[in-house]
Amino acid sequence: MRPISRVVAGGMLAALSLPALAQDPAIEQLTERLEVDGQQMPVEHIEETPLAGFYAVRLETGERFYTDADGGYFLVGDLYENAEGGLVNLSEQARNAERAARVAAIPDEERVIFRGTDEPKARVTVFTDTTCPYCRRLHEEVPRLNEMGIEVDYLAFPRGGMSSPGARELQQVWCADNPSEAMSTAKREEALEGNASCDNPVEEQYHLGMQLGVQGTPAIVLPDGRLVPGYVPAERLATMLGLNDE
């Protein structure tokens, strides 16, 4: 898409996941008239916001911004509420909610799951790359996490892209008869012998990760949708999940 024209830049702007008003005529009209340089914008969703006269727009590309009802002005960034307890990042809350919903929609058969013998108290989803040193370090913590009642679900995110050796290795993991065993083998830097040509979700998960804000691995998604980049020790992760308070 070409650069957005007539942009009013600001630091307190972005789309909010407020209740959708699918039948609102103003939203339907705005969807039809949103253009840049005469080209129709690929709108995925539009919602009302707490700002009177402004709407939150999410494009099919994942881009988010605010616009007035005429589509004449765009505002880009995060929106904060000046609440009694301090500033509240409403945009981040919206991103977390969307991230949690999209991750939760992934079926178990498309994940590589590590859980303990007891019913888990919490579940984290980790975008991983078998060639990533800090992913290997986090994987060493998985037995301890399982002991603490934390299920670890892996999704694929080949940090070098789909043409990288990591992508092929992740495809081998998902194509294996025992993906969890294959994941552990790969994280030990041992060669995998299986093929990488089965029907697998690696590329789909890679693109999902980019849409959800993943920029590197490991990237941990907490149950409430918060995205935690990088390696986190087991005890600290348990504290973030509120389990050390029990």
C-alpha positions as CSV (number, residue, x, y, z in Angstrom):
1,M,0.0,0.0,0.0
2,R,1.3,3.5,-0.8
3,P,2.1,5.9,2.1
4,I,-0.9,7.3,3.8
5,S,-1.6,10.9,2.8
6,R,-3.1,13.6,5.0
7,V,-1.8,11.9,8.2
8,V,-2.0,13.7,11.5
9,A,0.8,12.0,13.5
10,G,0.3,11.5,17.2
11,G,1.6,9.3,19.9
12,M,-1.7,8.3,21.5
13,L,-3.5,6.5,18.7
14,A,-4.4,3.0,17.5
15,A,-7.3,0.6,17.0
16,L,-9.3,-0.6,20.0
17,S,-11.2,-3.9,20.3
18,L,-14.4,-2.5,21.5
19,P,-17.8,-4.2,20.8
20,A,-18.3,-4.1,17.0
21,L,-21.2,-2.3,15.5
22,A,-21.4,-4.3,12.2
23,Q,-24.8,-2.8,11.3
24,D,-23.8,0.8,12.0
25,P,-24.5,2.7,8.7
26,A,-21.6,5.1,9.5
27,I,-19.2,2.2,9.7
28,E,-20.5,0.7,6.5
29,Q,-20.1,4.0,4.7
30,L,-16.6,4.6,6.1
31,T,-15.5,1.2,4.9
32,E,-16.5,2.0,1.4
33,R,-14.9,5.5,1.3
34,L,-11.5,4.7,2.9
35,E,-9.1,5.3,0.0
36,V,-5.5,6.4,-0.4
37,D,-4.4,7.9,-3.7
38,G,-7.6,6.7,-5.2
39,Q,-7.0,3.1,-4.2
40,Q,-9.5,1.3,-1.9
41,M,-7.9,0.4,1.5
42,P,-8.1,-3.3,2.4
43,V,-10.3,-2.8,5.5
44,E,-10.7,-5.9,7.7
45,H,-12.6,-4.2,10.6
46,I,-13.8,-0.8,11.8
47,E,-15.1,0.0,15.3
48,E,-16.1,2.9,17.4
49,T,-13.7,4.4,19.9
50,P,-14.0,6.5,23.1
51,L,-13.0,9.5,20.9
52,A,-16.1,11.1,19.6
53,G,-16.2,11.2,15.8
54,F,-13.2,8.8,15.4
55,Y,-13.1,5.2,14.4
56,A,-10.5,2.4,14.9
57,V,-9.5,0.7,11.6
58,R,-7.7,-2.6,11.2
59,L,-6.5,-3.4,7.7
60,E,-6.0,-6.9,6.2
61,T,-2.3,-6.2,6.4
62,G,-2.5,-5.8,10.2
63,E,-2.0,-2.1,10.2
64,R,-4.1,-0.1,12.6
65,F,-5.0,3.6,12.8
66,Y,-7.8,6.0,13.7
67,T,-9.8,8.0,11.2
68,D,-12.6,10.5,11.3
69,A,-16.0,9.6,9.9
70,D,-15.1,11.0,6.5
71,G,-11.8,9.2,6.2
72,G,-10.0,12.5,5.6
73,Y,-7.6,12.3,8.6
74,F,-5.6,9.4,10.0
75,L,-4.1,9.1,13.4
76,V,-1.4,6.5,14.2
77,G,-0.1,5.3,17.5
78,D,-1.5,4.2,20.9
79,L,-4.5,5.6,22.7
80,Y,-4.3,6.1,26.5
81,E,-7.0,6.8,29.0
82,N,-6.2,9.4,31.6
83,A,-7.7,7.3,34.4
84,E,-7.7,8.1,38.2
85,G,-5.0,5.5,38.8
86,G,-2.8,6.9,36.0
87,L,-2.5,6.4,32.2
88,V,-4.0,3.2,30.8
89,N,-2.9,2.0,27.4
90,L,-6.2,1.1,25.8
91,S,-4.5,0.1,22.6
92,E,-2.3,-2.4,24.3
93,Q,-5.3,-3.9,26.1
94,A,-6.9,-4.3,22.7
95,R,-3.9,-5.9,21.2
96,N,-3.6,-8.3,24.1
97,A,-7.2,-9.3,23.8
98,E,-6.9,-10.0,20.1
99,R,-3.7,-11.9,20.6
100,A,-5.2,-14.1,23.3
101,A,-8.2,-14.8,21.1
102,R,-6.2,-15.7,18.0
103,V,-3.8,-17.9,19.9
104,A,-6.6,-19.7,21.7
105,A,-8.2,-20.5,18.4
106,I,-5.3,-22.7,17.4
107,P,-6.3,-26.4,17.9
108,D,-4.1,-28.6,20.0
109,E,-3.2,-30.8,17.0
110,E,-1.4,-27.8,15.5
111,R,0.7,-27.2,18.6
112,V,3.7,-29.1,20.1
113,I,2.6,-29.5,23.7
114,F,4.5,-30.2,26.9
115,R,2.5,-30.7,30.0
116,G,3.0,-32.4,33.3
117,T,1.1,-35.4,34.8
118,D,-1.3,-33.2,36.7
119,E,-4.0,-30.9,35.4
120,P,-2.2,-27.6,34.4
121,K,-2.8,-24.5,36.4
122,A,-1.8,-22.2,33.5
123,R,-0.8,-22.5,29.8
124,V,1.7,-20.4,27.9
125,T,2.2,-20.4,24.2
126,V,5.7,-19.9,22.9
127,F,6.6,-18.9,19.3
128,T,9.9,-20.8,18.9
129,D,12.7,-21.6,16.5
130,T,14.8,-24.7,17.0
131,T,18.0,-22.9,15.8
132,C,17.6,-20.1,18.4
133,P,20.0,-20.4,21.4
134,Y,17.6,-18.7,23.9
135,C,14.8,-21.0,22.7
136,R,17.0,-23.9,23.6
137,R,17.7,-22.4,27.0
138,L,13.9,-21.9,27.6
139,H,13.3,-25.5,26.6
140,E,15.6,-26.6,29.3
141,E,13.2,-25.0,31.8
142,V,10.2,-26.8,30.4
143,P,10.4,-29.8,32.9
144,R,10.5,-27.3,35.8
145,L,7.6,-25.3,34.3
146,N,5.6,-28.5,34.0
147,E,6.3,-29.4,37.6
148,M,4.9,-26.0,38.6
149,G,1.7,-26.7,36.7
150,I,2.5,-24.7,33.6
151,E,1.8,-26.2,30.2
152,V,4.1,-25.1,27.4
153,D,2.6,-25.0,23.9
154,Y,5.0,-24.4,21.0
155,L,4.1,-22.6,17.8
156,A,6.5,-22.3,14.9
157,F,8.3,-19.0,14.1
158,P,11.4,-19.5,11.9
159,R,13.2,-16.3,12.6
160,G,15.1,-16.5,9.3
161,G,11.9,-16.8,7.2
162,M,10.4,-19.7,5.4
163,S,13.5,-20.3,3.3
164,S,15.8,-20.7,6.3
165,P,17.2,-24.0,7.7
166,G,15.2,-23.3,10.8
167,A,12.0,-23.4,8.8
168,R,12.8,-26.8,7.4
169,E,13.7,-28.1,10.8
170,L,10.5,-26.8,12.3
171,Q,8.6,-28.5,9.5
172,Q,10.4,-31.8,10.3
173,V,9.3,-31.4,13.9
174,W,5.6,-30.9,13.0
175,C,5.8,-33.8,10.5
176,A,7.3,-36.2,13.0
177,D,5.3,-39.1,14.4
178,N,6.1,-37.7,17.9
179,P,6.5,-33.9,17.5
180,S,7.3,-33.2,21.2
181,E,10.2,-35.8,21.0
182,A,11.4,-34.3,17.8
183,M,11.2,-30.8,19.3
184,S,13.4,-31.9,22.2
185,T,15.8,-33.6,19.8
186,A,16.2,-30.5,17.7
187,K,16.6,-28.3,20.7
188,R,19.5,-30.5,21.7
189,E,21.1,-29.6,18.3
190,E,20.7,-33.2,17.2
191,A,19.9,-34.0,13.6
192,L,16.3,-34.9,12.6
193,E,15.9,-37.6,10.1
194,G,12.2,-37.2,9.1
195,N,10.8,-35.4,6.1
196,A,9.5,-31.8,6.0
197,S,7.0,-32.2,3.2
198,C,3.8,-33.2,5.2
199,D,0.8,-30.9,5.5
200,N,2.0,-28.7,8.4
201,P,1.1,-25.3,9.9
202,V,4.6,-23.9,10.1
203,E,4.2,-21.2,7.5
204,E,0.7,-20.2,8.8
205,Q,2.0,-19.9,12.3
206,Y,5.0,-17.8,11.1
207,H,2.7,-15.3,9.5
208,L,0.4,-15.3,12.5
209,G,3.4,-14.5,14.7
210,M,4.3,-11.5,12.6
211,Q,0.7,-10.3,12.7
212,L,0.7,-10.6,16.5
213,G,3.8,-8.6,16.9
214,V,6.4,-11.3,17.3
215,Q,9.8,-10.0,16.2
216,G,12.1,-12.7,17.5
217,T,12.3,-15.9,19.5
218,P,11.4,-17.1,21.9
219,A,8.2,-15.0,22.2
220,I,5.9,-16.0,25.1
221,V,2.2,-15.3,24.9
222,L,0.6,-15.3,28.4
223,P,-3.1,-16.4,28.8
224,D,-4.2,-12.8,28.9
225,G,-2.5,-12.1,25.6
226,R,0.5,-10.2,26.9
227,L,3.5,-10.8,24.7
228,V,6.8,-11.4,26.5
229,P,9.9,-11.3,24.2
230,G,12.9,-13.4,25.0
231,Y,14.0,-16.0,27.5
232,V,12.3,-15.9,30.9
233,P,13.5,-18.2,33.8
234,A,10.9,-20.6,35.1
235,E,10.4,-19.0,38.5
236,R,10.0,-15.6,37.0
237,L,7.4,-16.9,34.5
238,A,5.5,-18.5,37.3
239,T,5.4,-15.2,39.1
240,M,4.1,-13.5,36.0
241,L,1.3,-16.0,35.9
242,G,0.5,-15.5,39.6
243,L,1.4,-19.0,40.6
244,N,4.1,-18.2,43.1
245,D,1.5,-16.4,45.2
246,E,-0.5,-19.6,45.8
